[in-house]
Amino acid sequence: MGAAVEPGMRRTVLVTGVSRYVGARLAAMLSADPAIERVVGVDVVAPTHDLGGAGFVRTDVRDPAIAAVMERERTDTVVHAGVLATPRSVGGRVSMKEINIIGTMQLLAACQRSDVVRRLVVKSTTAVYGSSPRDPAVFTEDMTARSAPRSGYAKDAVEVEAYVRGFARRRPDIAVTTLRFANFMGPRVTTPMTAYFELPVAPTPLGFDGRLQFIHEDDGLEVMRLATVGDHPGTFNAAGDGLLTLSQALRIAGRPSVPLPTVSSTLVGQLFRRFGLVDFSGEQARFLAHGRVVDCTRLHHELGYRPKHSTPEAFAEFVRERCVDAPLRRERIVAAEAAIRDRLHGGRDA
């Protein structure tokens, strides 16, 4: 177990990824927390969301200069919320992988050299468990993927966690907390999964109906806050109680669907990207087919938090706020259906 920050010790928290919604909101929440003296947000792009009382330093976590920022700010707590799930937002998969992997390596190297850092919190994902027909009914934190993720955000998250575990072994004096979140869902957060449910018509895997879990954005942020201000080293699954099947979620959202053969989840992912429907990878397409459910007992008992919103409640709030155009205009549905079917039956090599 890593060493806790001593009572009365000067608390300075560095948060990565503050140009995006979750990182910015977390920085703002922490800056208002009486347990925190100062919060510094870092990102390569200036934030568009309010950081509250947090400061901002423009820097790239891929650059070794991040160590100089941490030293100058005398950072004792680092929250790595900058692992990206959307390649299109940063110019493509190559840039996304560099930010996720090289950025994490540079950040950990800076923590490794620091004589001040005492706590590291990493925002990860339940996608590290993969999605396959051989999965157990429920994943606990001690389980590994039956079919390891082979692409995209999920593969990056697996690598990030491997680097974090290595760091924890080298610096046992630093308390390391890894938070594996289900898909964030809510009225304001934007993710590949929220974008999917906002499509005019949703491609679905023929013959499959994946079991889905979500965590409300407010609950996810509170989990991150508690991990930052408390002393809870270890790995924690985080999801709202209950689940929805894909078909149930689409009915709630009022979205018609087009079932597609799941001959190749890569093809399905190409369909999404080709027509600009959503920033989806093959791994996320497999998730729609097979789903994923995790056990959150450790979160409830050791971190002491049970999400206030269940999975159905988080999704219902998202639908109320974001799916306000239902019933959809028929011409939008027809156009989207035609685009999907044309891609499926012709131009498969695009």
N, C-alpha and C positions, 0 to 999 in steps of 0.2 A: 504494500500500500504506500502511495506517495505521501510526502509530507504536506500537511495542511498549511495554508498561510497563517502565520501567527496572529492571535488577536491583537488588534491595535496597529498591525503592520500597514504601511501605506499601500493602498490597493489601486493599481493602475491596470486597466483591462484594455487589451488590443483586440479588435474585432476585424477579421478579414471579410471581404465581399460586401461592403456597405453600399455599393452602387446599386444593389438589388434590394427588393422589398424586405425580405426576411432579415438580411444583415443590417439594413438601416433601422428597422423597427427594433431589433434586438439592441443595437447601440443606443437608441433613444431610451428604451426601458432600463438598461443598465445605468445610464447616466442619471436616471431619477431614483435609483435604488440607494438607500442610505448606507448600505454595506460597501458601496463603491465610491472611491474618492474621485476617480477620473477615468474617462473612456476615450480611447483614440480609435477611430475607424480608418482603415486603409483600403485602397482599391486603386486600380490603374485609371479608372474613370470617376469623375466627380459624381457624388450621389444626387439623384433627383428626388429622393424622399427625405423627409425631415429627420435629422439625426438628434433632435432634442438638444440636450446639453453636451453631447459628445463632440469632440474635435475631429478634424479630418486631415489626413496626410495622403497626398497623392503619391503612391508608389506601387510597383509591380512586385507581387510576392515571388515571381520568378527571378527577380534580381537579388543578388546577395546584399544589396543596400537595405533590405528589410531588417537585417541584423543591426544596422546603424540606427534605424528608427527605434527598434526595441531598446537598444542601449540608451539612446538619448531620452526616451520617455520613461525609462526605468520600469519596464513592463514586468509585472509579476504574474499576470494571468493572460493567457492567449486563448481566444475563441476562434477556431478556424471554421468559418461559415462560407468560405469562398469556393467550395467544390461545385463546379457547374454541371447542369443537366441538359443544357440547350446549346448545341454547337452553333446554330444559326446566329445566336446573339453575339458571338465573338468571332464570326467570320469563318467557321467551319470546324470540322472534327479535329484537325491537326492543332489548331490554336487552343481548342477546348482541352485536349489531352495535355498540352504543354502547361496550361494554367493549372489543371488538376494535379498532375504528377510532378512536374518540375517545381511548380509553386509550392506544393506540399513539402517536397524535399528541401527546398531552400528555407521554408519556415521552420521545419524541424531542425535543420542545421543551425539556424539562429537560436532556437531554444536550447539546443545542445551546448552551445558556447556560452549561454547566459549564466551568470551567477545569481540572477535575480528571479527568474521565472520559477514559480512553484506550482502552477496549475495549467493544464492544457485541456481544452474541451473541443472535440471534433464533431461537427455535424456530418453524419453519415446517413445511410439509407438501408432499409430492409431489402433493397434490390440485391445486396450482396449474397442473399440466399438463393438467388436465381428463381426461375419458374420452369417447372417441368412436370410431366405426368407422374414422375416417381417421387414427388415431394411428400413429406409427411403432412398430416392434417394441420399441424401447428409447429412453427419453428421456435425453439428457444435460443438464447444467446450462445449456448455451447455447441449448437449444431452448425454444420457447414453445408454449402450448396450441394445438392445431388447432381446438378448439372451446372457447372461453373459458368457465370456470365462470360460471353466471348466478345462483347462489343459495347461501345457507348459508355454512358454514365455508370452503369452497373459494374463494368469491368474496371473503370477508373476507381470506383469506390473500393473494390476489392484490393487494388494495389495501394491505395491511400491507407487503408486499414493495416495492411502488411507493414508499411513504413512506420505507422504509428506504433504498432506492437514492438517493432525493433527499437524505436526510440524509447519506449517505456522500459525495455530491458536495460538499455544503456544508462538511463537516468531514473533509477527507482526513487530518487528523492523528489521527483515531480509527479503530482497526482494527475493521471491521465483518464479522462472520461470520453468514451465514444458513444454517441447517441445515434441509434439506427431508427430513423423515422420512416413510418409509412408515408404515402403520398400526402403532402399538405393539401388541404382543401378549405375553402372559405370564401368570403365575399370579395376579398381584395388580392389574394395571392394568385400569381399566374405561373403555371407549370405545364409541362407537356400533357399531364392528365386533365387539368382544368380546360386546356385548349381542346382536347379530344371531345369532352362533353359539351363544348360550345359549337361543335361542327353542325352544319345544317342537316347532315345525314352521316351516321357513324358506320364505317366499315367494321364488321365483327367477324371473329373466326367461326367458320361454319362447323357446327357440331360441338362447340365448346362454350362454356359459360363460367368464366373465371370468378373466384371468390375474392372480393376486394376489401381492403381496409384503408381507412383514411385517418388523418389526424387534423383536427381543426387548427387553423393557423394560430389562433390565440393560445391553444393548449401547447402546440409545438414551441412557441416562443417562451411560454412559462417553464417548460421543461428545460430549455436552454438557459434561462435565467437561474433556475434553481441549481443546475449543474455548475454554473459559473460562481455563484456566491456561496455555495455549500462545499462540503468535502465528500464527494461521492465518486471515487475512482472506480473504473470498471466499464463494462459494456451494457447498454440498456436498449431494449426494444421500446418503441414508443408509438402507440396507435390507440385510437378510440375504441371503446368496447363495441362488440358486435361486428357485423359484416354485411355487405351487399353483394349479390351476384351482378355480373355485368348487365344482364338483361333487366334486372330490377332497377339498376341505376339509370339505364337508358329510358325506361318507362317513366321514372320519376322526373327525369329531365325533359321528357316530352320529345325525345329524339328518335326519329325513324332510323332503321339500320339496314345495311346491305351485307348479308352473310357472304364471306369469301372463303374459298378452300384454303386450308392452312398447309398447303404443300410446302411453302417456304415462308417463314416469318420474315425473312429478309425482303421478299417480294412485297409483303404487306407494308413493311416499313418504307419501301421505295414508293409505294402508292401514296402514303401520307405525305412524304416529302416532295414528290414529283408535282403534285397539285397544290403545294403550299398549304395543305390542310392543317398540319401540325408537325412540330419538331419531334418526330417519333423515331426510335431506333428499333432494330429487330428484337432486342431484348424486351422492350416495352410492348411490342406486338405479342411476344410470347406470354407476357404478363396478362394481357387481355384474355388469352386462351386458357391459361392454367391458374392464374391468380396467385395469391400468397397470403397466408395468415400467420401472425406471430403472437407469441405469448408475452404478456407485459407484466407478469407477476413481479419480476425484479424491480421494474419501474415503480409499481405500487408500494412495495414493501421497503426497498432499500433507498430509493430516491424520495419516497413518501408522497408520491403524486399520482392521482388517478384523473385522467382527462375529464373535463367537465362536459364535453360533447362526445357522444357516441359516434361511431362511423356513420350511421344513417342520419343523425342530427347534423353532423358537419356537412354532409352532402346536401341535405335539405336546405341548409342556409345558403350554400353555394347556388343552388337552383333558384331560390327566391331572389337572390341579388343579381345573378348573372345570366340566367336562362329566361329572360323576360320577353323574348321574341316569340315564344311558343303560343299559339300554333304558328309554325313557320310558313312562309310564303311557298306555295306549291312549286313555283318556278325555280326557287333555290334548291329545293329537294331534287327535282328532276335533273337540274344541271349537275349537281354533285354526284347523283347516281350514275349519270352518263359518263362523267369523267372517270369514275372508279371502274366502271365496267369496260370502258375503252382501254384503260391501262392494263386491266387484267387479261383481256382477250387479244390485245395487239400491242406491239412495242414493248415486249417483256424485257428487252435488253437495255432499255433506257435507264 
